[in-house]
Amino acid sequence: MRVLRSDAAKLVLYLISCFLLAALTTPWLYNAGTTLGEITEERSFNQVIDYVGEHARTAELPKYFKRCLLAAALLLLLPLIFALKLRNAPAPLRDSPWSVYLPSRVVAPSGGQPLRNSRWGPLQLLVGLILAAGLLFGMGWLLISMGWFSLRDPIPWSMAWKKSVGPAITASLLEEIIFRGVFLGICLRTFRPATAIIVVSLIFSGLHFLQPPRDVAVFVQGETVPGGAMYIDPNNPLSGFQLLQAIGMRFQNFELVLFEFISLTVIGLILAYSRYATASLWLPIGLHTGWIFAYIFFKRIAHRAPELDENLHYLIGSNLKEGLVPLATLSLTALLVVLFVRIFPRRDSSPVNGTAPPES
């Protein structure tokens, strides 16, 4: 049981448990949602149940897996926090097998970096939102002006607002609390800042990249499976693990790994750095909200030009997060974030005895 003493080992166990729990619950939730969708289609109950039934009726199996993964992460988060004993000093690495593999230069010399309540928080949130959304929209406008993307006809402005605002707020809050609030806080208790930022960024990009592929089809008796699609029978209690297998196969696509995984890693690095540099979640929440809002909004109002030369797919993929052009935009965003955080007074990033430094 020595391996479970370190915070890093508990975090790894938590992530594995989240995927296993999601795989177990996905077929049950899918069948329950399908049943609810059929019932609400025949008769009306109330506004809330009818709303849930409508979304459950149209949701596909991969979307149920995403919801189960999020629910598992939230459900297991409380046991993780209790297991880490965050009010106490971090578990010593010298007594765990991790000490055999980790050189001393990457091991944290202190108790981490607690979050602080900064009076500059609202300003950091606003600047992060404007910076991320502004540059991403600017890149989208440039792609449209070059003819690489084109606006839909008619442009669904109202639908774009409805579909982008809610996910931008909820996803950014939840993910920043989990990844930069909890995960980065744990890793800062174990590793030095640079190592902790890289580790959490790889976890962030890996979990976002490990999403169900688009060519997954639900097997329905009597219906033809689409050509080239991987079919999964949701009545099979192990169908969630079949979906998990399909998710892992995404790493076989070199171009997908090259562009989407790297872009997600760069995003994770920017968010983790902004959390560490400001010792708060205000700036990363603003950046994350801006990116999600601009990405979904632009995806709703524009699409890649079908006549675009396929040789340009290395520059821009099917959306604003694939290709070298999005990577260049993220690099510019990273530079501006570094310049912005330098405006604020520097402080000791490794507080003693777990106490946050007084605010300047």
TAQUI-V363123 format. One record per run of one state. SS is the DSSP state (@ for helix, = for strand, . for the rest). FROM is the first residue (numbers start at 1). TO is the last residue. If there is no record, write none. Layout:
SS;FROM;TO / SS;FROM;TO
This chain:
.;1;1 / @;2;5 / .;6;6 / @;7;42 / .;43;46 / @;47;58 / .;59;60 / @;61;84 / .;85;92 / @;93;95 / .;96;97 / @;98;101 / .;102;103 / @;104;106 / =;107;107 / .;108;120 / @;121;145 / .;146;148 / =;149;151 / .;152;156 / @;157;190 / =;191;191 / .;192;192 / @;193;209 / .;210;215 / =;216;218 / .;219;229 / =;230;232 / .;233;238 / @;239;252 / .;253;253 / @;254;278 / .;279;281 / @;282;301 / =;302;304 / .;305;309 / @;310;314 / .;315;323 / @;324;341 / .;342;351 / @;352;354 / .;355;360
